[in-house]
Amino acid sequence: MGFFSWRCAKSDRPVMAEVAVKNSPWEFASRAVVLHRNGQVIRGVYDGYGRVLHQGQELELTDMAEENWRLVIEQYYQDERFEDFPTKNKWDRGQGFFYDDEDLEREFGVK
């Protein structure tokens, strides 16, 4: 399976695969927070293949119904709860990977 990703539930910006933005001004966009319907909050790094890596574990988002979680870029997270984001995350056209610097500048406003 190739890369895929979602848009941040709060900012509507792409959640980026770590490998795509490592050591760049956009590295922050791979650090994510997963909010579960049951109130659980998990922070980690998005790997580009549907997994958030946290504390040496892989959280497989694709193994869970999208109705039960929301994905937020950590930089934009301000202690919201699952209920604060009533709609599912949108799919990302660039798959969290296929962006050049110009695209990322346009998405995030960072150089």
N, C-alpha and C positions, 0 to 999 in steps of 0.2 A: 504494500500500500504506500502511496506517495504522501507528500505533505498535505495537510489541511488544517484549517483553524476557524476560529470564530471572531466576531467583532466584540469588543468589550461591551458588557451590558450597560455600563455607565457612560462611557465617552464615545461609543460607536467607532473606536479606532481599532486597528487590527491587533490581536494578541499574536505576538511574533514568536517564531521558533527561536530558541536560544542560539542555535548554530547560525542563524541568519543575521543576528545583530550583536553577537559577542564582541566585546572590545570596541563598540561603536557608540555614538551618542544616543542610539535607540535601544541599547541593551535593557533599559528599564522596562520596555514593552514585552519582554519575555517573562518578567516576574509577575505572577498572577495570584489572585485570590479566588477560590472556589467557594461559593455560598450554597449550602444545601438546604433544601426545604425543611429538614429536621433541625436546623439551627447550627449545624456543624460548619466551621469555617476552616479551610485549609489553605495555607500559603505555600507557594513553591514556584518552580520554573517550568514553563511550557516547553515541551520537546519537539513540537511540530507534528506529532503523530497521534494526537488525541490524549496525551498523558501529561499530567502535572507531577513533577518529581519533587517530593518533599520528605525530609528526614530519611533518606535512603530508600524510600518507597515510591512506587509508581501508582498514581491514582488514574485509572482508565476511565476517562469521561465517556467514551463510547460504550462502555458497559452499563451505563446508567441512562435512564430515560431523561431526555433533555428538559422535560417538564419539572425535574427535581433538582436542578442546579443552575447556577448562573456563574459566569466567568467574568472577572473584572481585573483590569491591569492594576497591580498593587499601588502604583503611584497615584491613581485616581480614587482609590478606596478610602472611605471615611467612615468606617464602622456601620455601613448599611447592612441591612438584612436581606435575605432572599425575597421577602415580600415587597421590598422597595423597587424591585425590578419585575413587573408583572409579565413581561413577554420574554420568550426564549432568546438566547443569543442568536444573532444572524450569522450565517456562514460568511467567511471572508474570501473575496474574489482572488486575492493574492496568496491565499493559502498559508498566511503567516510566514511566507518565505520568499515569494517571487516579487520582490520590490527592489528597485534601484534607489540610490540616494535621493534622487529628485522626488520619487514617489513618497519616500519616508519623510522628507522635509515637508511635503504637501500634507501628509497625514498628521504629523506630529508637531510641525512648526519648529523643529530643532535642527540645528546644523552641526 
